[in-house]
Amino acid sequence: MVLGPILMILIVVGIVAGVIYLLRLFGVAGPVGSSQVTHDRAMAVLKERYAKGEIDSTEFTERKKLLAD
């Protein structure tokens, strides 16, 4: 009788912890210090746009400087 509610609370806590783990694993809700990951992703998108020819070299250089700051 006492173990039922305790087990139910543990199951709910386990499900919430699992959902948080999966969200962080797939990058939906990164850790607090994820600014480096965001910077790397932005730089990758910038390089991809430059490689596709969507932006020219001067715009690439300007945006790269902005990302460095």
C-alpha positions in Angstrom: 0.0 0.0 0.0 2.8 2.4 0.8 5.0 1.2 -2.1 2.4 2.0 -4.8 2.7 5.9 -4.6 6.4 5.8 -4.1 6.8 3.6 -7.2 4.5 5.9 -9.2 6.6 8.9 -8.2 9.8 7.1 -9.2 8.3 6.2 -12.6 7.3 9.8 -13.3 10.7 11.1 -12.2 12.3 8.5 -14.5 10.2 9.5 -17.5 10.9 13.2 -17.0 14.7 12.5 -16.6 14.5 10.4 -19.8 12.8 13.1 -21.8 15.3 15.8 -20.6 18.2 13.4 -21.5 16.8 12.8 -25.0 16.2 16.5 -25.6 19.8 17.3 -24.7 21.1 14.4 -26.7 19.4 15.7 -29.9 20.4 19.3 -29.2 16.9 20.7 -28.6 17.7 21.9 -25.1 21.4 22.2 -24.8 23.3 22.8 -21.6 23.7 26.4 -20.3 27.3 26.7 -21.6 26.4 25.8 -25.2 27.5 29.1 -26.8 30.5 27.3 -28.4 28.1 24.8 -30.0 26.0 27.7 -31.3 29.1 29.5 -32.7 30.3 26.3 -34.4 26.9 25.8 -36.0 26.7 29.4 -37.2 30.2 29.2 -38.7 29.3 25.9 -40.5 26.2 27.6 -42.0 28.3 30.6 -43.0 30.9 28.3 -44.7 28.2 26.4 -46.4 26.5 29.5 -47.8 29.9 30.7 -49.1 30.6 27.3 -50.7 27.2 27.4 -52.5 28.0 30.9 -53.8 25.1 32.6 -51.9 27.5 35.1 -50.4 30.7 36.6 -51.8 34.1 36.7 -50.2 33.8 40.2 -48.7 30.5 39.4 -47.0 31.9 36.1 -45.8 34.9 37.9 -44.2 32.6 40.5 -42.6 30.3 37.9 -41.1 33.2 35.8 -39.9 34.5 38.8 -38.1 31.1 39.4 -36.5 31.0 35.8 -35.3 34.5 36.1 -33.8 33.4 39.0 -31.6 
